[in-house]
Amino acid sequence: MTAPASAAPPAGHDGVAAARHLAKWLGLAATPTFAIMALLTAALGGGPADMLCGGGSWQGGMVAMYLLMSAFHSAAWLRLIAGRRA
């Protein structure tokens, strides 16, 4: 019997290293992206979605959600800073 054909390349050492490198950069991109989204939402208004998430106030709406998401994703930045100090 033959194995089913796959279009994906075999996941060797190079593929795993590339995936880890990409995941590291994606983790670093999340924090500033959410911070920018919070600033833009605060400056320009959240629109109709903001009414669903707290009645339009910045304390309970989309701005707060983006700030929390930015804080939760800051672990990658903290690891990067700690690694440079060591």
PyRosetta script that sets phi, psi and omega in degrees:
from pyrosetta import init, pose_from_sequence

init()
pose = pose_from_sequence("MTAPASAAPPAGHDGVAAARHLAKWLGLAATPTFAIMALLTAALGGGPADMLCGGGSWQGGMVAMYLLMSAFHSAAWLRLIAGRRA")
pose.set_psi(1, 151.6)
pose.set_omega(1, 178.3)
pose.set_phi(2, -110.0)
pose.set_psi(2, 153.4)
pose.set_omega(2, 178.4)
pose.set_phi(3, -77.7)
pose.set_psi(3, 152.7)
pose.set_omega(3, 178.3)
pose.set_phi(4, -65.0)
pose.set_psi(4, 144.7)
pose.set_omega(4, -179.8)
pose.set_phi(5, -74.1)
pose.set_psi(5, 144.8)
pose.set_omega(5, 179.6)
pose.set_phi(6, -132.8)
pose.set_psi(6, 138.9)
pose.set_omega(6, 178.5)
pose.set_phi(7, -82.0)
pose.set_psi(7, -17.0)
pose.set_omega(7, -178.7)
pose.set_phi(8, -79.1)
pose.set_psi(8, 140.5)
pose.set_omega(8, 176.6)
pose.set_phi(9, -69.5)
pose.set_psi(9, 154.3)
pose.set_omega(9, 178.9)
pose.set_phi(10, -62.3)
pose.set_psi(10, 142.1)
pose.set_omega(10, -177.9)
pose.set_phi(11, -83.4)
pose.set_psi(11, 85.8)
pose.set_omega(11, 177.0)
pose.set_phi(12, -90.4)
pose.set_psi(12, -166.7)
pose.set_omega(12, -179.3)
pose.set_phi(13, -62.0)
pose.set_psi(13, -40.5)
pose.set_omega(13, -179.6)
pose.set_phi(14, -66.1)
pose.set_psi(14, -38.1)
pose.set_omega(14, 179.1)
pose.set_phi(15, -67.1)
pose.set_psi(15, -39.2)
pose.set_omega(15, 179.1)
pose.set_phi(16, -68.7)
pose.set_psi(16, -41.4)
pose.set_omega(16, 178.7)
pose.set_phi(17, -64.4)
pose.set_psi(17, -39.9)
pose.set_omega(17, 178.7)
pose.set_phi(18, -65.9)
pose.set_psi(18, -39.8)
pose.set_omega(18, 179.0)
pose.set_phi(19, -65.6)
pose.set_psi(19, -40.4)
pose.set_omega(19, 177.8)
pose.set_phi(20, -65.6)
pose.set_psi(20, -40.0)
pose.set_omega(20, 178.8)
pose.set_phi(21, -63.8)
pose.set_psi(21, -43.5)
pose.set_omega(21, 178.5)
pose.set_phi(22, -64.4)
pose.set_psi(22, -42.0)
pose.set_omega(22, 179.3)
pose.set_phi(23, -63.7)
pose.set_psi(23, -36.4)
pose.set_omega(23, 178.3)
pose.set_phi(24, -63.1)
pose.set_psi(24, -45.8)
pose.set_omega(24, -179.2)
pose.set_phi(25, -69.3)
pose.set_psi(25, -35.2)
pose.set_omega(25, 176.8)
pose.set_phi(26, -65.6)
pose.set_psi(26, -38.0)
pose.set_omega(26, 176.5)
pose.set_phi(27, -64.1)
pose.set_psi(27, -37.4)
pose.set_omega(27, 178.2)
pose.set_phi(28, -71.6)
pose.set_psi(28, -28.4)
pose.set_omega(28, -178.6)
pose.set_phi(29, -77.5)
pose.set_psi(29, -22.1)
pose.set_omega(29, -174.0)
pose.set_phi(30, -67.0)
pose.set_psi(30, -46.0)
pose.set_omega(30, -174.6)
pose.set_phi(31, -61.6)
pose.set_psi(31, -53.0)
pose.set_omega(31, 179.5)
pose.set_phi(32, -66.8)
pose.set_psi(32, -29.7)
pose.set_omega(32, 178.1)
pose.set_phi(33, -63.5)
pose.set_psi(33, -47.2)
pose.set_omega(33, 179.6)
pose.set_phi(34, -68.4)
pose.set_psi(34, -33.9)
pose.set_omega(34, 177.4)
pose.set_phi(35, -65.1)
pose.set_psi(35, -42.2)
pose.set_omega(35, 177.8)
pose.set_phi(36, -65.3)
pose.set_psi(36, -40.6)
pose.set_omega(36, 178.4)
pose.set_phi(37, -63.2)
pose.set_psi(37, -37.3)
pose.set_omega(37, 177.3)
pose.set_phi(38, -64.9)
pose.set_psi(38, -43.1)
pose.set_omega(38, 179.0)
pose.set_phi(39, -63.9)
pose.set_psi(39, -44.7)
pose.set_omega(39, 179.6)
pose.set_phi(40, -64.7)
pose.set_psi(40, -40.1)
pose.set_omega(40, 179.6)
pose.set_phi(41, -66.7)
pose.set_psi(41, -38.5)
pose.set_omega(41, 178.6)
pose.set_phi(42, -67.9)
pose.set_psi(42, -38.4)
pose.set_omega(42, -177.0)
pose.set_phi(43, -78.3)
pose.set_psi(43, -40.2)
pose.set_omega(43, -173.6)
pose.set_phi(44, -100.9)
pose.set_psi(44, -12.5)
pose.set_omega(44, -176.8)
pose.set_phi(45, 91.3)
pose.set_psi(45, 150.3)
pose.set_omega(45, -175.1)
pose.set_phi(46, -87.0)
pose.set_psi(46, -16.1)
pose.set_omega(46, -179.1)
pose.set_phi(47, 80.3)
pose.set_psi(47, -158.7)
pose.set_omega(47, -175.8)
pose.set_phi(48, -64.6)
pose.set_psi(48, -29.0)
pose.set_omega(48, -179.6)
pose.set_phi(49, -67.0)
pose.set_psi(49, -27.3)
pose.set_omega(49, -179.7)
pose.set_phi(50, -68.0)
pose.set_psi(50, -29.5)
pose.set_omega(50, 177.8)
pose.set_phi(51, -66.3)
pose.set_psi(51, -31.1)
pose.set_omega(51, 178.9)
pose.set_phi(52, -74.9)
pose.set_psi(52, -23.5)
pose.set_omega(52, -172.2)
pose.set_phi(53, -111.5)
pose.set_psi(53, 45.7)
pose.set_omega(53, 172.5)
pose.set_phi(54, 125.1)
pose.set_psi(54, 15.5)
pose.set_omega(54, 174.8)
pose.set_phi(55, 74.6)
pose.set_psi(55, 15.0)
pose.set_omega(55, 175.7)
pose.set_phi(56, 92.4)
pose.set_psi(56, -5.8)
pose.set_omega(56, 177.8)
pose.set_phi(57, -82.2)
pose.set_psi(57, 147.4)
pose.set_omega(57, -176.3)
pose.set_phi(58, -71.7)
pose.set_psi(58, -21.2)
pose.set_omega(58, -178.7)
pose.set_phi(59, -72.5)
pose.set_psi(59, -29.7)
pose.set_omega(59, -175.6)
pose.set_phi(60, -120.8)
pose.set_psi(60, 7.2)
pose.set_omega(60, -174.5)
pose.set_phi(61, -102.7)
pose.set_psi(61, -149.9)
pose.set_omega(61, -176.1)
pose.set_phi(62, -66.6)
pose.set_psi(62, -32.3)
pose.set_omega(62, 179.7)
pose.set_phi(63, -61.9)
pose.set_psi(63, -46.3)
pose.set_omega(63, 178.7)
pose.set_phi(64, -62.9)
pose.set_psi(64, -39.3)
pose.set_omega(64, 178.8)
pose.set_phi(65, -63.2)
pose.set_psi(65, -44.5)
pose.set_omega(65, 179.6)
pose.set_phi(66, -65.5)
pose.set_psi(66, -37.8)
pose.set_omega(66, 177.6)
pose.set_phi(67, -65.9)
pose.set_psi(67, -40.3)
pose.set_omega(67, 176.7)
pose.set_phi(68, -65.5)
pose.set_psi(68, -41.3)
pose.set_omega(68, 178.6)
pose.set_phi(69, -64.1)
pose.set_psi(69, -38.0)
pose.set_omega(69, 176.9)
pose.set_phi(70, -63.4)
pose.set_psi(70, -42.6)
pose.set_omega(70, 179.2)
pose.set_phi(71, -66.1)
pose.set_psi(71, -42.2)
pose.set_omega(71, -179.2)
pose.set_phi(72, -67.1)
pose.set_psi(72, -29.3)
pose.set_omega(72, 180.0)
pose.set_phi(73, -91.6)
pose.set_psi(73, 5.5)
pose.set_omega(73, -178.4)
pose.set_phi(74, -77.6)
pose.set_psi(74, -4.1)
pose.set_omega(74, -179.3)
pose.set_phi(75, -60.2)
pose.set_psi(75, -36.5)
pose.set_omega(75, 179.0)
pose.set_phi(76, -63.3)
pose.set_psi(76, -39.7)
pose.set_omega(76, 178.1)
pose.set_phi(77, -68.2)
pose.set_psi(77, -39.6)
pose.set_omega(77, 179.0)
pose.set_phi(78, -64.8)
pose.set_psi(78, -39.3)
pose.set_omega(78, 175.7)
pose.set_phi(79, -63.6)
pose.set_psi(79, -40.8)
pose.set_omega(79, 179.5)
pose.set_phi(80, -63.4)
pose.set_psi(80, -44.5)
pose.set_omega(80, 179.4)
pose.set_phi(81, -65.6)
pose.set_psi(81, -43.0)
pose.set_omega(81, 179.5)
pose.set_phi(82, -65.2)
pose.set_psi(82, -36.2)
pose.set_omega(82, 179.2)
pose.set_phi(83, -68.2)
pose.set_psi(83, -32.9)
pose.set_omega(83, 179.3)
pose.set_phi(84, -74.9)
pose.set_psi(84, -29.4)
pose.set_omega(84, 179.8)
pose.set_phi(85, -77.3)
pose.set_psi(85, -25.5)
pose.set_omega(85, -177.5)
pose.set_phi(86, -76.5)
pose.dump_pdb("model.pdb")
